[in-house]
Amino acid sequence: MQVQNSFQTEQGILYLVATPIGNLGDITLRALETLKSVDLVYAEDTRITYNLLKHFNIDTKILNYHEFNKEVQGPKIIEQLKQGLNIALVSDAGTPIISDPGYHVVDLAVQNNLSVVPIPGANAAISALIVSNITPKPFTFYGFLDSKPSKRDKELTMLKDLKQTLIFYEAPHRITKTLEAMLKIFGDRKIALAREITKRYESVIRGNISEVLKISDNLKGEMVIVVEENKQVVVTTTTVIEDVLALIKTGLHPKDAISEVSSMRNVAKKVVYQEYLNWKDNNEL
């Protein structure tokens, strides 16, 4: 077990700073204070972050940290924190780690007993959820689906029976194909498609998937798709273990199959897992 007392440390602190997702007015006072006071800012794209800091007259030094240099930059950041430097990590927009780089260095920091402190702010998923007019809880945030159709469809199949609102991110050039796949796998569910959130041309399109598909080819900007939960009542004559094995045969990892059956049947995951272990014990050669 590890207990982090965030500000009771002689070493540096890693701040995860949320930045605006469009409207610069959404930056928080605490974010500005943090970006001014830290020794270094690590950014996904230094050009974007430079423009943000320049707008607010902040001259803190900016270095890059992204998915393609994390193995090199991560250990450097840890050493700087150990030396007592305070560091802010930002993504291009929104909250770091959420579908953005950063988990790797946070994991390293935690392993080294360094303080990791969130500076809350803008988040596209939550912003879309609260204006969607779709049940807000429980919900599952999934982020971007795989770009390969076969893997995307497998992901959607794994999610289709969840009794939870689902939240996805999507790019404009893929939105039609994604909605077509959702219609095929989820059925014609109610969705809300929020685009250009907090920006001048922000819009929220609410309707069934088939309705939104009629205009999806003309939509531009970064998008969030909020999908209503599966409301179908499933009547099954199969056993729990038969359901698990059937999903494994489709290519799902046993852990994912167990999780889906747990949700589908509204049975505790540990109960499904134990049944699967019992079946394995009785069927080993």
Phi and psi in degrees as a GROMACS rama.xvg file:
@    title "Ramachandran Plot"
@    xaxis  label "Phi"
@    yaxis  label "Psi"
@TYPE xy
-130.521  132.188  GLN-2
-113.596  121.975  VAL-3
-100.399  116.18  GLN-4
-98.3225  94.2794  ASN-5
-48.1372  -43.4779  SER-6
-107.861  5.10143  PHE-7
-99.82  71.3786  GLN-8
-149.748  146.939  THR-9
-94.4055  -6.06767  GLU-10
-94.2568  174.152  GLN-11
-71.5988  162.031  GLY-12
-113.643  137.131  ILE-13
-95.7552  113.094  LEU-14
-97.3364  130.051  TYR-15
-99.3435  104.033  LEU-16
-103.785  120.051  VAL-17
-76.5517  136.156  ALA-18
-118.856  164.525  THR-19
-58.8138  148.131  PRO-20
-97.9573  5.06198  ILE-21
177.309  -63.455  GLY-22
-84.8612  116.205  ASN-23
-62.3116  -20.6686  LEU-24
-67.0249  -11.0795  GLY-25
-84.6187  -3.18869  ASP-26
-70.6998  145.67  ILE-27
-91.6637  158.67  THR-28
-61.4322  -37.9481  LEU-29
-66.9694  -37.1646  ARG-30
-62.6361  -44.1579  ALA-31
-62.3233  -44.6875  LEU-32
-61.1572  -40.4918  GLU-33
-67.4769  -46.1652  THR-34
-63.1699  -30.0525  LEU-35
-75.9378  -37.0654  LYS-36
-88.7773  -23.211  SER-37
-71.1253  164.336  VAL-38
-81.1019  -34.5794  ASP-39
-142.623  149.613  LEU-40
-117.409  125.614  VAL-41
-103.049  129.016  TYR-42
-128.84  149.581  ALA-43
-63.5964  -45.7784  GLU-44
-131.855  110.254  ASP-45
-62.703  -29.3742  THR-46
-66.3159  -43.3655  ARG-47
-65.7287  -45.1138  ILE-48
-68.8735  -34.6273  THR-49
-59.2507  -44.5109  TYR-50
-64.1644  -37.6178  ASN-51
-65.0815  -48.7532  LEU-52
-65.8911  -38.166  LEU-53
-61.6257  -39.8067  LYS-54
-58.9385  -34.5688  HIS-55
-103.061  15.8397  PHE-56
57.3468  44.5216  ASN-57
-109.216  129.532  ILE-58
-115.065  22.1367  ASP-59
-61.3576  140.881  THR-60
-64.2511  136.895  LYS-61
-114.314  130.957  ILE-62
-123.127  163.658  LEU-63
-99.8634  143.171  ASN-64
-143.425  118.117  TYR-65
-148.241  179.937  HIS-66
-58.8192  -28.093  GLU-67
-94.0976  -7.49077  PHE-68
-126.912  12.1337  ASN-69
-61.6897  -32.344  LYS-70
-68.024  -28.3359  GLU-71
-89.7226  -48.706  VAL-72
-72.6511  -32.6341  GLN-73
-54.2636  -56.2787  GLY-74
-60.0022  -33.7572  PRO-75
-62.7126  -43.8726  LYS-76
-61.9943  -41.2801  ILE-77
-61.9613  -43.1532  ILE-78
-64.1891  -39.2589  GLU-79
-65.0826  -38.54  GLN-80
-65.2171  -41.3834  LEU-81
-63.6315  -29.4531  LYS-82
-78.2516  -5.20939  GLN-83
102.086  5.55053  GLY-84
-78.6852  136.839  LEU-85
-90.732  134.403  ASN-86
-130.05  137.058  ILE-87
-105.926  134.015  ALA-88
-110.721  127.065  LEU-89
-130.176  154.142  VAL-90
-102.731  -179.202  SER-91
-62.2918  -34.447  ASP-92
-161.904  141.548  ALA-93
86.6077  -157.155  GLY-94
-91.5764  125.446  THR-95
-55.5184  155.062  PRO-96
81.8437  -34.4401  ILE-97
-77.3159  99.0173  ILE-98
56.9948  26.7632  SER-99
-138.679  162.21  ASP-100
-62.8309  158.068  PRO-101
140.597  -27.2886  GLY-102
-59.922  -39.2251  TYR-103
-57.4609  -48.0679  HIS-104
-73.8368  -31.2169  VAL-105
-64.3644  -42.3604  VAL-106
-61.2145  -42.8496  ASP-107
-62.6279  -41.8132  LEU-108
-63.1555  -43.8603  ALA-109
-64.6279  -41.7884  VAL-110
-60.025  -29.3252  GLN-111
-98.0079  14.8933  ASN-112
56.9253  38.6055  ASN-113
-98.9357  150.675  LEU-114
-78.2018  131.918  SER-115
-118.293  120.186  VAL-116
-121.591  127.057  VAL-117
-82.806  138.747  PRO-118
-115.258  94.7179  ILE-119
-64.1778  159.441  PRO-120
179.266  -145.202  GLY-121
-61.5746  141.888  ALA-122
-150.628  121.509  ASN-123
-65.7785  -38.597  ALA-124
-63.5095  -48.6448  ALA-125
-67.5805  -38.844  ILE-126
-60.2907  -43.4553  SER-127
-67.2316  -39.851  ALA-128
-61.202  -43.1256  LEU-129
-74.992  -16.7287  ILE-130
-104.964  2.33449  VAL-131
-73.0697  -25.3107  SER-132
63.9853  28.7911  ASN-133
-116.954  143.557  ILE-134
-44.2032  121.135  THR-135
-79.208  -15.7759  PRO-136
-150.645  149.111  LYS-137
-72.9654  159.444  PRO-138
-137.431  156.134  PHE-139
-118.27  122.797  THR-140
-91.7276  122.113  PHE-141
-107.431  -28.5215  TYR-142
80.4754  -142.461  GLY-143
-82.2367  133.968  PHE-144
-75.2862  161.958  LEU-145
-62.7109  144.751  ASP-146
-75.1396  -20.6441  SER-147
-82.3783  126.66  LYS-148
-53.2394  -41.5396  PRO-149
-65.43  -41.6981  SER-150
-72.1431  -37.8281  LYS-151
-59.5949  -45.6913  ARG-152
-65.3228  -34.9074  ASP-153
-66.4391  -39.1072  LYS-154
-63.7385  -44.5592  GLU-155
-65.1279  -37.2812  LEU-156
-62.9474  -38.8022  THR-157
-65.326  -28.7639  MET-158
-95.6105  -15.3715  LEU-159
-62.8083  -28.1383  LYS-160
-96.4291  2.45088  ASP-161
-65.5267  135.587  LEU-162
-89.6613  52.6117  LYS-163
-143.476  149.357  GLN-164
-65.7519  140.084  THR-165
-114.61  139.39  LEU-166
-124.824  127.418  ILE-167
-126.21  152.757  PHE-168
-102.047  148.58  TYR-169
-153.441  151.341  GLU-170
-94.9182  153.461  ALA-171
-61.2928  -33.3355  PRO-172
-74.0216  -10.5425  HIS-173
-114.046  -3.44086  ARG-174
-62.4192  -41.6945  ILE-175
-64.882  -45.5997  THR-176
-62.6801  -38.0094  LYS-177
-66.89  -44.7464  THR-178
-65.196  -36.8429  LEU-179
-62.4997  -41.1839  GLU-180
-66.6743  -39.194  ALA-181
-64.2008  -41.2131  MET-182
-62.2062  -41.4623  LEU-183
-67.0297  -41.4326  LYS-184
-94.5716  -40.6584  ILE-185
-86.4102  -25.1051  PHE-186
89.1958  -179.301  GLY-187
-84.8019  70.2807  ASP-188
-80.6031  163.91  ARG-189
-75.425  133.798  LYS-190
-136.912  165.885  ILE-191
-129.583  127.502  ALA-192
-111.022  111.153  LEU-193
-102.921  128.797  ALA-194
-129.33  148.219  ARG-195
53.3287  44.7338  GLU-196
-59.548  132.201  ILE-197
74.5929  -2.59372  THR-198
-95.16  175.904  LYS-199
-59.7235  -38.4368  ARG-200
-103.121  30.0713  TYR-201
-54.6826  137.715  GLU-202
-148.852  151.975  SER-203
-126.569  120.197  VAL-204
-107.639  117.609  ILE-205
-114.066  135.925  ARG-206
164.416  -174.575  GLY-207
-76.7262  159.703  ASN-208
-55.577  -42.7225  ILE-209
-62.3951  -33.4805  SER-210
-70.6483  -45.0378  GLU-211
-66.4333  -32.4591  VAL-212
-59.697  -27.2471  LEU-213
-65.5808  -22.7195  LYS-214
-121.177  1.86238  ILE-215
-63.6016  -30.0085  SER-216
-63.94  -22.1064  ASP-217
-98.8847  3.3265  ASN-218
-87.5642  140.757  LEU-219
-127.091  165.642  LYS-220
92.7617  165.518  GLY-221
-70.0713  142.076  GLU-222
-129.047  151.388  MET-223
-122.308  131.11  VAL-224
-110.972  121.099  ILE-225
-106.789  121.229  VAL-226
-115.056  131.651  VAL-227
-65.4825  157.608  GLU-228
-64.364  162.369  GLU-229
-72.9746  113.634  ASN-230
-100.729  3.69748  LYS-231
-71.9301  140.365  GLN-232
-88.4689  116.347  VAL-233
-93.102  121.06  VAL-234
-106.05  120.779  VAL-235
-128.314  146.534  THR-236
-107.167  2.29098  THR-237
-89.084  162.293  THR-238
-87.3887  167.407  THR-239
-58.8524  -46.8424  VAL-240
-67.0273  -33.9703  ILE-241
-63.7341  -39.2522  GLU-242
-64.8412  -43.3287  ASP-243
-62.1859  -47.8682  VAL-244
-64.9046  -35.9314  LEU-245
-63.5931  -40.6565  ALA-246
-69.8389  -37.9744  LEU-247
-61.6576  -36.5001  ILE-248
-64.6479  -25.0382  LYS-249
-78.9469  -6.73603  THR-250
113.274  -3.78273  GLY-251
-71.5241  145.566  LEU-252
-67.5526  143.994  HIS-253
-50.5491  -38.8811  PRO-254
-60.5468  -42.494  LYS-255
-70.8971  -37.6724  ASP-256
-63.3498  -42.7471  ALA-257
-62.4752  -43.2118  ILE-258
-62.9481  -41.9487  SER-259
-68.8248  -41.6393  GLU-260
-64.42  -38.2353  VAL-261
-58.0189  -45.8508  SER-262
-70.4467  -42.5185  SER-263
-63.2157  -38.3992  MET-264
-98.2415  -3.08599  ARG-265
56.323  46.1407  ASN-266
-119.049  141.331  VAL-267
-54.7935  138.582  ALA-268
-59.3426  -38.0834  LYS-269
-66.0868  -27.776  LYS-270
-70.0732  -45.182  VAL-271
-63.793  -41.9518  VAL-272
-61.4381  -41.7185  TYR-273
-65.7034  -38.9762  GLN-274
-63.1758  -39.5986  GLU-275
-65.2428  -41.9593  TYR-276
-62.945  -41.6846  LEU-277
-61.9171  -41.7965  ASN-278
-63.791  -42.294  TRP-279
-62.9637  -42.519  LYS-280
-61.3251  -36.2207  ASP-281
-87.3902  -6.63742  ASN-282
-122.386  11.5783  ASN-283
-78.3594  143.644  GLU-284
